[in-house]
């Protein structure tokens, strides 16, 4: 579908069934986008294979013109749970977001390489996933290849904690 009125929608899939949902949605004539990434923290297997995963686990993007094409069959498509909604309103994903994700894809493999945020000691950060999600801290140092040491205020006192390098963002 190459209609200019088409919009991107987020599709919530069943666990580890993003590929199945994509195949079945494409068979129904929908354009789909499932960005894949190399997991930089996954240990290589004995066969030296790198693990490739969905950039957004349990989500893919679907392009359709909701005024001309019924989105009802999407919910009953194999591998799909539902379209993402806010109340009863379907959520659209701006085309700029899709373009920026595609711009990060490596030309030869189509994969996205995830890199940790470049931080200096003293930078303020916010953890956005894991047990410390939503908490602010101060970056102290890297602890190995995959972990960072943060200074956080927990239970009324400053404490150092370790978090995954990919689970934080700079706040200021």
C-alpha positions in Angstrom: 0.0 0.0 0.0 1.6 3.3 -1.1 -1.2 5.6 -0.3 -0.1 9.0 1.1 -2.9 9.0 3.6 -1.6 5.8 5.2 -0.4 6.0 8.8 1.8 3.9 11.0 0.2 2.0 13.9 1.9 0.0 16.7 0.8 -3.6 16.9 1.2 -5.5 20.2 2.1 -9.1 19.6 2.1 -12.3 21.6 5.4 -13.1 23.3 8.2 -13.9 20.8 5.7 -14.0 17.9 6.6 -10.7 16.2 7.8 -12.5 13.1 4.7 -14.7 12.9 2.5 -11.7 13.2 4.5 -9.8 10.5 4.2 -12.7 8.0 0.5 -13.1 8.5 -0.2 -9.3 8.4 1.8 -9.0 5.2 -0.2 -11.9 3.7 -3.3 -9.7 4.3 -1.8 -6.8 2.3 -0.5 -4.7 5.2 3.0 -3.1 5.0 4.9 -4.0 8.2 8.1 -2.9 9.8 9.9 -5.0 12.4 13.2 -3.4 13.4 15.7 -5.9 14.6 18.8 -5.3 16.7 22.0 -7.1 17.7 21.9 -7.7 21.5 25.3 -6.4 22.5 25.1 -8.0 26.0 24.2 -11.5 24.9 27.1 -13.9 25.3 28.1 -15.6 22.2 27.2 -19.2 22.0 29.8 -21.9 21.3 29.1 -21.5 17.7 30.0 -17.8 17.9 26.6 -16.6 16.9 25.4 -13.2 17.9 21.8 -13.0 19.2 19.4 -10.9 17.1 16.3 -9.7 18.7 13.4 -7.4 18.1 14.3 -3.8 18.9 10.9 -3.4 20.6 10.0 -6.8 22.0 6.3 -7.7 21.4 5.8 -4.7 19.0 5.9 -4.1 15.3 4.7 -1.3 13.1 1.9 -1.6 10.5 1.1 1.0 7.8 -2.5 1.4 6.7 -5.1 3.9 5.8 -7.7 3.4 8.5 -10.3 5.2 6.4 -10.0 2.9 3.4 -8.8 -0.4 4.9 -10.4 -2.2 7.8 -8.1 -2.8 10.7 -10.6 -5.2 12.4 -8.8 -8.3 11.1 -5.5 -7.3 12.7 -6.7 -8.3 16.1 -7.5 -11.9 15.0 -4.3 -12.3 13.0 -2.0 -15.1 14.2 0.6 -13.7 16.6 -1.2 -10.5 17.3 -2.7 -9.4 20.6 -4.1 -6.0 19.5 -3.4 -2.6 18.0 -2.0 -0.2 20.6 -4.7 2.2 21.8 -5.1 5.0 24.3 -8.6 4.4 25.5 -10.6 3.7 22.4 -8.3 5.8 20.1 -5.8 4.0 18.0 -2.3 5.3 18.5 -0.5 6.4 15.4 3.3 6.4 15.2 4.7 9.5 13.4 6.4 8.8 10.1 9.5 10.7 11.4 9.9 8.0 14.1 9.9 5.2 11.5 12.3 7.1 9.3 14.7 7.7 12.2 14.7 4.0 13.2 15.3 3.1 9.6 18.2 5.6 9.4 20.0 3.7 12.2 19.8 0.4 10.3 23.1 -0.9 9.0 23.0 -0.9 5.2 24.5 -4.4 4.8 22.5 -6.3 7.4 19.4 -4.2 8.1 20.1 -4.5 11.8 20.4 -1.8 14.4 23.4 -1.7 16.6 22.6 -0.6 20.1 25.2 1.4 21.9 25.3 2.6 25.5 25.0 6.3 26.2 28.3 8.1 26.3 28.6 9.4 29.9 31.2 11.2 32.0 31.5 10.8 35.8 29.1 13.3 37.4 26.5 13.2 34.6 22.9 13.0 35.9 21.0 10.0 34.5 17.5 8.5 34.8 17.1 4.7 34.8 14.1 3.8 32.5 13.8 0.0 33.0 14.6 -2.7 35.5 14.3 -2.6 39.3 15.5 1.1 39.5 13.1 2.3 36.7 12.1 6.0 37.1 14.9 6.8 39.6 17.5 9.5 39.0 21.2 9.1 39.9 24.7 10.3 39.2 26.9 8.3 36.9 30.1 7.3 38.7 31.9 4.8 36.4 31.6 1.8 34.1 31.9 -1.6 35.8 33.0 -3.9 33.0 31.6 -3.9 29.5 27.9 -4.0 30.4 27.4 -2.4 33.7 27.5 1.1 35.2 27.9 2.3 38.7 25.4 5.0 39.8 25.1 7.0 43.0 21.4 7.1 43.9 19.4 8.3 46.9 17.6 5.3 48.2 15.8 5.0 51.6 17.0 8.4 52.6 20.7 7.8 52.0 23.1 7.9 49.1 24.0 4.4 47.8 26.0 3.1 44.9 24.1 0.7 42.6 24.9 -1.1 39.4 22.7 -1.0 36.4 22.8 -2.2 32.8 24.5 0.4 30.5 21.5 0.3 28.1 18.9 1.0 30.8 19.7 4.7 31.5 19.6 8.1 29.8 21.2 11.4 30.5 18.9 13.9 32.1 20.8 17.1 32.2 
